[in-house]
Amino acid sequence: MLGSSFPELLLAAQAGDEQAFTVLWRDLQPAVLRYARVAAQQAAEDLAADAWVSVIRGLGRFRGDERAFRAWVFTLARHRVIDWHRQAARRPSQSVPVALADRPAPDDPVAAVLEAQSTRAALALLAELPADQAEVVALRVLAGLEVAEVARIVGKRPGTVRVLAHRGLRQLANRLDAAGLARGVTR
């Protein structure tokens, strides 16, 4: 989170300052991309990019603080995901898996590879949850949104969001336990 620098960055980005927008994008893009990978793995990169196009189009009209901005960005990302699922249902296709490796930083390639593998494994486990649980857990954990914000985004009551998050996290913990991967996890 950007904290006290957010209001100035937002105003600058709204005025067309590319560097300010870049700071906002760098802060949120990893979480937006992770959310898209959970919600629609085959099209995650495109959906995240489409969400940012929507952000650019609406940025001048946005009013609010940093938490509201985060919620707004993830709402736009969710709308792109919903549109993609609707379109995919109308035109079923079979995707061909393509493995494009992210380029690790030159300072520690081994650490970058291990981090990428564990991130992919965690996202794959998350994507195996029922869709509503996966979406809520992604928005709560990956996006760092509050229960009320997630409830507004997904159109569910806060209590339902809490239950979905709890069940999803419990199911993830059970799968990690079963795989012998839950080291130091307390319940």
Secondary structure, 3 states (H helix, E strand, C coil): CCHHHHHHHHHHHHCCCHHHHHHHHHHHHHHHHHHHHHHCHHHHHHHHHHHHHHHHHHHHHCCCCHHHHHHHHHHHHHHHHHHHHHHHHHCCCCCCCCCCCCCCCCCCHHHHHHHHHHHHHHHHHHHCCCHHHHHHHHHHHHCCCCHHHHHHHHCCCHHHHHHHHHHHHHHHHHHHHHCCCCCCCCC
